[in-house]
């Protein structure tokens, strides 16, 4: 029994302190450093200089306005899909759900690039179809409305997932009782389902709003050409024009983004406070509405929305990759695989970006898996206030905009590490550590779900038989949680591989990621190469999602987001 916390507890004495130290390094240290620099800037009067800068207020205005309108669009689309796919007998639910969640997995800069290729007078696809606007017409997406529209498309799956989780717990008996009393489907929806869905709708709106405020890829590609700067793109431009005041300025700007995000979450909390949404009785989404003849209206509507959200932009992206330059119409004469050959065989930068992204994503996923298995074990075995605090601290970096975390890690590692005299700033290691911090919560969730489903009797029997902690871990626990661990690795790999916001600030020569490479290629005017690289990234995302789909039957409920 030596080395254990107390009799009857199978947790080694070193395990929980290890988890606490890890969380302090990945979550508390960077945010504390950001707060310290912000306070120092305030003490030195730097805050007044930043607050007096008109660009701050302009960027704050555009951040809030685009986030609000983007949230409204994501609510309309996400709620429509959530209600129809969860509560009705519409056909092809699995396929519709899979495709609808796909935009959330695609990097935002790829989404923006695809929509730019699909619209405007220079679109190769529209020119090939002879429906392009006349030359000289403005690109409609280079506007506040364009940014908000793509925010809505990108984040509608977040609303869908948040609302669907609530709809899956609706009271079957309450709906059936209302129907037996003669209530129409519309009356049941209005009086029972809609009020009980409010928590999911409000949660989805809050998540969407926070994601919009921190989005870098979409406003970078659509806003910067039109001189529309949001707070993330303003921070990016300040780092591009580095001065002695940059660190203090970006600390203040990051604090403004964080405050806007927290304000969104506080509004969510305020909206739900005082409302009791507990459901008594049988629950489950089997209380489905029969659409009848309405199915012939709603089914084409959902597929049409998916076509506009996914298929049409992807075809435009492919068309943009097959022509020699943006604005050239796609014909059999102009069609060429030159861009793909250039990306895969000749461009050293894109090969480096592929290697960096795949290496970073794999290292992040595997390192986090090793940590999250131990963290999940420790947190599920302890049920005290301290474990709840640690769990909350793990969630914070993922819930904050990526630009805030990137700035925090720049501030931590801008100077060499004390005693070691090693500088991580400008190396690939700073990106890896920032990824570990930001995606810790993503890795932990599936593993914790699996631990909650484990019967502790198996491990307890092994412990009483004298098996050591690591013997029990590898012989009993790991085989049982293997499917969830596999899902954790794939989810983190997928998100990290396509990340842009964090790496946009942390990259340097030789450490470009795929997200940075796509943005830089488009920014330098090589839209054909940017489109070709984006097509390859989208195909990679689809393959990874199909792998998750194959694992789905062996996973705890809720791990694969698009599964009904």
C-alpha positions in Angstrom: 0.0 0.0 0.0 3.0 2.3 0.1 2.8 5.4 -2.1 -1.0 5.6 -2.2 -3.1 8.4 -0.8 -5.2 6.3 1.5 -6.6 2.8 1.9 -9.3 2.1 -0.6 -8.1 4.7 -3.0 -6.2 3.2 -6.0 -4.6 6.6 -7.0 -0.8 6.9 -6.5 0.2 9.8 -4.3 2.2 11.5 -7.1 -0.6 11.4 -9.7 -2.8 14.4 -8.7 0.1 16.7 -8.0 1.5 15.8 -11.5 -1.9 16.8 -13.0 -2.0 20.1 -11.0 1.6 21.0 -12.0 0.8 20.3 -15.7 -2.3 22.5 -15.5 -0.4 25.3 -13.8 2.2 25.3 -16.6 -0.3 25.0 -19.5 -3.2 27.1 -18.3 -2.3 29.3 -15.3 1.3 30.5 -16.2 0.5 32.0 -19.7 -2.7 33.7 -18.6 -1.0 35.1 -15.4 1.9 36.4 -17.6 -0.6 38.1 -19.9 -2.3 39.7 -16.9 1.0 40.9 -15.5 2.0 42.6 -18.7 -1.4 44.2 -19.0 -1.1 45.5 -15.4 2.4 46.8 -16.2 1.1 48.6 -19.3 -1.7 50.1 -17.2 0.8 51.3 -14.6 3.1 52.9 -17.2 0.2 54.7 -18.9 0.4 52.5 -22.0 -3.3 51.6 -21.6 -4.3 55.2 -22.2 -2.3 55.3 -25.4 -4.0 52.2 -26.6 -7.4 53.4 -25.6 -6.8 56.7 -27.4 -6.0 54.9 -30.6 -9.1 55.1 -33.0 -8.0 51.7 -34.6 -8.9 50.0 -31.3 -12.4 51.3 -31.2 -12.9 50.6 -34.9 -11.6 47.0 -34.5 -13.8 46.5 -31.4 -16.9 47.8 -33.3 -16.2 45.5 -36.2 -15.5 42.5 -33.9 -18.8 42.9 -32.0 -20.9 43.7 -35.1 -19.6 40.8 -37.2 -19.9 38.5 -34.2 -23.5 39.4 -33.4 -24.6 39.1 -37.1 -22.6 35.9 -37.5 -24.2 34.4 -34.4 -27.7 35.3 -35.7 -26.9 33.5 -39.0 -25.4 30.5 -37.2 -28.5 30.3 -34.9 -30.9 30.3 -37.9 -29.0 27.6 -39.8 -28.0 25.5 -36.7 -31.5 25.5 -35.1 -33.1 24.5 -38.4 -30.8 21.5 -38.8 -30.9 20.5 -35.1 -34.7 20.5 -34.9 -35.2 18.7 -38.2 -32.4 16.1 -37.8 -33.2 15.4 -34.1 -37.0 15.6 -33.8 -38.4 14.6 -37.2 -38.5 11.4 -39.4 -36.5 13.1 -42.2 -34.4 10.6 -44.2 -30.6 10.5 -44.4 -30.0 12.0 -40.9 -26.6 10.4 -40.5 -25.3 11.7 -43.9 -26.9 15.2 -43.4 -25.4 15.4 -39.9 -21.9 14.3 -41.1 -21.9 16.9 -43.9 -23.3 19.7 -41.7 -20.6 19.4 -39.1 -17.8 19.4 -41.8 -17.5 23.2 -42.0 -16.6 23.3 -38.3 -13.6 21.0 -39.0 -12.4 22.9 -42.1 -9.9 25.8 -41.4 -11.7 29.2 -41.5 -9.1 30.6 -44.0 -10.0 27.7 -46.3 -13.7 28.5 -46.0 -13.0 32.1 -46.8 -10.8 31.3 -49.7 -13.4 28.9 -51.2 -16.2 31.5 -50.9 -14.0 34.2 -52.5 -13.3 31.7 -55.4 -17.1 31.1 -55.7 -18.2 34.8 -55.8 -17.3 38.0 -57.5 -16.4 39.0 -61.1 -13.1 37.0 -61.1 -14.5 33.6 -60.0 -13.1 30.9 -62.3 -16.2 28.8 -61.7 -18.8 31.5 -62.3 -16.9 32.5 -65.5 -16.9 28.9 -66.7 -20.7 28.9 -66.1 -21.0 32.4 -67.8 -22.8 33.8 -64.7 -20.0 35.9 -63.3 -20.8 39.6 -62.5 -19.3 42.1 -65.0 -15.7 43.0 -64.5 -15.2 45.9 -62.2 -18.0 44.8 -59.9 -17.0 44.7 -56.2 -16.3 41.4 -54.4 -19.3 41.2 -52.1 -17.5 39.2 -49.5 -15.0 41.9 -48.7 -17.4 43.5 -46.3 -18.9 43.3 -42.8 -21.8 41.3 -44.3 -19.4 38.9 -46.0 -17.4 38.3 -42.8 -20.7 37.8 -40.8 -22.1 35.4 -43.4 -19.0 33.1 -43.3 -18.9 33.3 -39.4 -22.5 32.0 -39.6 -21.5 29.2 -42.0 -18.4 28.2 -39.9 -20.1 28.2 -36.5 -23.6 27.0 -37.3 -22.4 23.4 -36.4 -21.6 24.6 -32.9 -25.2 25.8 -32.4 -26.4 22.5 -33.9 -24.3 20.4 -31.5 -25.2 22.5 -28.4 -29.0 22.4 -29.2 -29.0 18.7 -30.2 -27.6 17.7 -26.9 -30.6 19.3 -25.2 -33.1 17.9 -27.7 -31.9 14.4 -27.0 -33.1 14.7 -23.4 -36.6 16.0 -24.2 -39.5 14.3 -22.2 -41.1 11.6 -24.4 -44.1 11.2 -22.0 -44.8 15.0 -21.9 -44.9 15.2 -25.7 -47.0 12.1 -26.0 -49.4 13.4 -23.3 -49.9 16.7 -25.2 -50.6 14.8 -28.4 -53.1 12.5 -26.7 -54.8 15.7 -25.5 -55.3 16.7 -29.1 -52.5 19.3 -29.4 -51.2 19.9 -32.9 -47.6 19.4 -33.8 -47.1 23.1 -34.0 -48.7 23.6 -30.6 -46.5 20.9 -29.1 -43.4 22.5 -30.6 -44.3 26.0 -29.4 -45.5 25.2 -25.9 -43.3 22.2 -24.9 -40.2 21.8 -27.1 -39.2 25.4 -27.7 -39.2 26.4 -24.0 -37.2 23.3 -23.1 -34.8 24.0 -26.0 -33.9 27.5 -24.7 -30.8 26.3 -22.7 -29.3 24.6 -25.8 -30.1 27.6 -28.1 -28.6 30.1 -25.6 -25.5 27.9 -25.1 -25.1 27.5 -28.8 -25.4 31.3 -29.3 -22.8 32.0 -26.6 -20.3 29.4 -28.1 -20.9 30.8 -31.6 -20.4 34.4 -30.4 -17.1 33.6 -28.5 -15.8 31.7 -31.6 -16.7 34.6 -33.9 -14.8 37.1 -31.7 -11.7 35.0 -31.8 -11.8 34.0 -35.4 -8.7 35.1 -37.4 -8.8 33.2 -40.7 -12.1 34.7 -42.1 -11.5 38.4 -41.2 -7.8 38.1 -42.3 -8.8 37.0 -45.9 -12.0 39.0 -46.2 -11.5 42.0 -44.0 -7.8 43.1 -44.5 -8.3 43.8 -48.3 -11.2 46.0 -47.4 -9.4 47.7 -44.5 -11.9 46.1 -42.0 -9.9 45.1 -39.0 -11.2 43.0 -36.1 -9.3 42.7 -32.9 -7.5 39.4 -33.9 -6.4 40.9 -37.2 -5.4 44.2 -35.5 -3.1 42.2 -33.1 -1.6 40.4 -36.1 -0.8 43.7 -37.9 0.7 45.1 -34.7 3.0 42.1 -34.5 3.9 42.6 -38.1 5.0 46.1 -37.4 6.9 45.3 -34.2 8.0 48.2 -31.9 9.1 48.5 -28.3 5.4 49.1 -27.3 4.0 46.0 -29.1 3.9 43.6 -26.1 2.1 46.1 -23.9 -0.4 47.0 -26.7 -1.2 43.5 -27.7 -1.7 42.5 -24.0 -4.3 45.2 -23.7 -5.9 44.2 -27.0 -6.0 40.6 -25.9 -7.7 41.7 -22.7 -10.3 43.5 -24.7 -11.0 40.3 -26.7 -11.1 38.2 -23.5 -13.6 40.7 -21.9 -15.9 40.6 -25.0 -15.8 36.7 -24.9 -16.5 36.6 -21.1 -19.3 39.2 -21.6 -20.9 36.8 -24.1 -20.6 33.9 -21.6 -22.0 36.1 -18.8 -25.0 37.0 -20.9 -25.6 33.3 -21.4 -25.4 32.7 -17.7 -27.7 35.6 -17.0 -30.2 34.3 -19.5 -30.4 30.9 -17.9 -30.3 32.0 -14.3 -33.5 31.4 -12.3 -34.9 29.0 -14.9 -35.4 25.4 -13.9 -35.1 23.1 -16.9 -35.0 19.8 -15.1 -37.0 17.1 -17.0 -38.9 14.5 -15.1 -39.8 11.2 -16.8 -38.6 9.4 -19.8 -36.3 11.3 -22.1 -35.0 10.8 -25.6 -35.4 12.1 -29.1 -37.6 9.3 -30.2 -40.5 11.7 -29.7 -40.2 12.6 -33.4 -42.6 14.5 -35.5 -43.8 12.9 -38.7 -43.2 15.3 -41.5 -45.6 13.6 -44.0 -45.8 15.7 -47.2 -43.6 18.4 -45.6 -40.7 16.0 -46.0 -40.7 16.8 -49.7 -40.1 20.5 -48.8 -37.6 20.1 -46.0 -35.3 17.4 -47.4 -34.4 19.4 -50.6 -34.1 22.5 -48.4 -31.5 21.0 -46.2 -29.5 19.5 -49.1 -29.7 22.9 -50.9 -28.2 24.6 -47.8 -25.5 22.0 -47.6 -24.8 22.5 -51.3 -24.3 26.2 -50.8 -22.3 25.8 -47.6 -20.0 22.9 -48.8 -20.3 21.6 -52.4 -20.4 24.9 -54.3 -17.4 26.5 -52.4 -15.4 23.2 -52.8 -16.1 23.1 -56.5 -15.0 26.7 -56.7 -11.8 25.9 -54.8 -11.0 23.1 -57.2 -11.7 25.4 -60.2 -9.4 28.0 -58.6 -6.7 25.3 -58.3 -7.0 24.1 -61.9 -6.6 27.5 -63.6 -3.2 29.3 -63.9 -4.3 32.5 -62.2 -7.3 34.0 -60.3 -9.8 35.4 -62.8 -9.0 33.0 -65.6 -12.2 31.1 -66.6 -12.0 27.3 -66.2 -12.0 25.6 -69.6 -10.4 22.4 -71.1 -7.6 24.7 -72.5 -6.9 26.5 -69.2 -7.3 23.4 -67.0 -4.0 22.2 -65.5 -2.7 20.2 -62.5 0.3 22.6 -62.4 -0.7 24.0 -59.0 -0.9 20.6 -57.3 2.4 19.6 -58.8 4.0 22.8 -57.6 2.5 22.3 -54.1 3.5 18.7 -53.7 6.7 18.4 -55.7 8.4 21.8 -56.1 7.5 24.2 -53.3 9.8 23.7 -50.3 7.6 26.0 -48.2 4.5 23.9 -48.6 6.4 20.6 -48.1 7.8 22.2 -44.9 4.2 23.3 -43.9 2.9 19.8 -44.4 5.7 18.2 -42.3 5.3 20.8 -39.6 1.5 20.6 -39.4 1.4 16.8 -39.4 4.3 16.6 -36.9 2.8 19.2 -34.6 -0.7 17.6 -34.8 0.7 14.1 -34.1 2.9 15.2 -31.3 0.1 17.3 -29.7 -2.4 14.4 -30.0 0.0 11.7 -28.6 1.5 13.9 -25.8 -2.0 15.0 -24.7 -3.2 11.4 -24.8 -0.5 10.3 -22.3 -1.4 13.3 -20.0 -5.1 13.0 -20.4 -5.3 9.3 -19.5 -3.6 10.1 -16.2 -5.6 13.3 -15.7 -8.9 11.6 -16.4 -8.0 8.8 -14.0 -7.1 11.4 -11.3 -10.1 13.6 -11.9 -12.7 10.8 -12.0 -11.4 9.1 -8.9 -11.5 12.4 -6.9 -14.8 14.1 -6.3 -13.7 17.2 -4.3 -13.7 20.9 -5.0 -10.0 20.9 -5.9 -10.5 18.5 -8.8 -13.4 20.6 -10.1 -11.2 23.7 -10.0 -8.5 21.8 -12.0 -11.1 20.6 -14.5 -12.2 24.3 -15.0 -8.6 25.5 -15.4 -8.2 22.9 -18.2 -11.2 24.3 -20.0 -10.2 27.9 -19.9 -7.5 28.0 -22.7 -9.8 26.2 -25.1 -12.7 28.6 -24.4 -10.6 31.7 -24.9 -9.9 33.0 -28.4 -6.7 31.4 -29.9 -5.1 34.8 -30.4 -5.2 35.4 -26.7 -3.4 32.2 -25.9 -0.8 32.9 -28.7 -0.1 36.3 -27.1 0.1 34.7 -23.7 2.8 32.2 -24.8 4.8 34.9 -26.7 4.9 36.8 -23.4 6.0 33.7 -21.5 8.7 32.7 -23.9 9.8 36.0 -25.4 12.9 35.9 -23.1 15.1 32.8 -22.5 13.8 30.3 -19.9 15.4 31.2 -16.5 18.3 28.9 -15.3 18.1 26.9 -18.6 19.0 29.9 -20.8 17.1 28.3 -23.7 14.9 30.4 -25.9 11.7 28.8 -27.4 10.4 32.0 -29.1 10.8 31.6 -32.9 11.0 27.8 -32.7 8.5 25.1 -33.4 8.4 24.1 -29.7 6.5 27.3 -28.7 3.7 26.3 -31.1 3.7 22.8 -29.7 3.3 24.0 -26.1 0.6 26.4 -27.1 -1.3 23.6 -28.9 -0.9 21.4 -25.8 -2.6 24.2 -23.7 -5.3 25.0 -26.2 -6.4 21.4 -27.0 -6.0 19.8 -23.6 -9.8 20.0 -23.0 -10.5 18.5 -26.4 -8.3 15.5 -25.7 -9.7 15.1 -22.1 -13.4 15.0 -22.9 -13.6 11.6 -24.7 -11.3 9.9 -22.2 -13.3 11.2 -19.2 -16.5 9.9 -20.8 -14.9 6.5 -21.2 -13.7 6.5 -17.5 -17.2 7.3 -16.3 -18.4 4.2 -18.0 -15.8 1.9 -16.5 -16.7 -0.6 -13.8 -14.2 0.1 -11.0 -14.6 -3.5 -9.7 -12.1 -4.9 -12.3 -9.3 -2.5 -11.3 -10.1 -2.9 -7.6 -9.8 -6.7 -8.0 -6.4 -6.3 -9.7 -5.2 -3.9 -7.0 -6.2 -6.3 -4.2 -4.3 -9.0 -6.1 -1.1 -6.9 -5.8 -1.0 -5.4 -9.3 0.9 -2.1 -9.5 -0.7 1.1 -10.8 1.0 1.0 -14.2 0.3 -2.8 -14.5 -3.5 -2.1 -13.9 -3.3 0.9 -16.3 -1.8 -1.0 -19.2 -3.5 -4.4 -18.7 -7.0 -3.3 -17.7 -7.8 0.4 -18.1 -6.1 1.2 -21.5 -7.7 -1.7 -23.4 -11.1 -0.7 -22.1 -10.7 3.0 -23.0 -8.9 2.4 -26.3 -11.7 3.4 -28.6 -12.2 6.7 -26.7 -8.4 7.3 -26.7 -8.4 6.7 -30.5 -11.2 9.2 -30.9 -9.3 11.7 -28.7 -6.1 11.3 -30.9 -8.1 11.8 -34.1 -10.1 14.8 -32.9 -7.0 16.6 -31.6 -5.0 15.7 -34.7 -7.8 17.1 -36.9 -8.1 20.4 -35.1 -4.4 20.9 -34.6 -3.5 20.1 -38.2 -5.9 22.8 -39.5 -5.1 25.5 -36.8 -4.2 29.0 -37.9 -5.0 31.6 -35.2 -2.3 30.4 -32.7 0.4 29.6 -35.3 -0.3 32.9 -37.2 1.5 34.8 -34.4 3.9 32.1 -33.3 5.4 30.9 -36.6 8.8 32.0 -38.0 10.9 31.0 -41.0 10.9 27.2 -41.2 8.0 26.7 -38.7 5.1 27.5 -41.1 2.0 25.4 -40.6 -0.6 24.5 -43.3 -2.9 27.3 -42.1 -0.1 29.9 -42.3 1.0 28.6 -45.7 -2.5 28.9 -47.2 -2.8 32.5 -45.8 0.6 33.5 -47.0 0.1 32.1 -50.5 -3.2 33.9 -50.9 -1.8 37.1 -49.4 1.1 37.0 -51.9 -1.3 36.6 -54.9 -0.7 32.9 -55.5 -4.4 32.0 -55.3 -4.0 28.9 -57.5 -1.4 27.5 -55.1 -3.5 28.5 -52.0 -6.5 26.8 -53.6 -4.6 23.6 -54.4 -3.3 23.4 -50.9 -6.8 24.1 -49.5 -8.3 21.2 -51.6 -5.7 18.8 -50.2 -6.5 20.0 -46.6 -10.2 19.5 -47.1 -9.7 16.0 -48.4 -7.5 15.2 -45.4 -10.2 16.5 -43.1 -12.8 14.3 -44.7 -10.5 11.2 -44.5 -9.9 11.9 -40.7 -13.7 12.3 -40.1 -14.4 9.0 -41.9 -11.9 7.3 -39.6 -13.8 8.7 -36.7 -17.0 7.4 -38.2 -15.5 3.9 -38.5 -14.6 4.1 -34.8 -18.0 5.5 -33.8 -19.8 2.2 -32.8 -17.2 1.5 -30.2 -17.1 4.9 -28.6 -19.0 6.4 -25.7 -22.0 8.5 -26.7 -21.2 12.1 -27.7 -17.6 11.6 -28.6 -18.2 11.7 -32.4 -20.1 15.0 -32.7 -22.2 14.4 -35.8 -23.6 11.0 -34.7 -27.3 10.9 -33.8 
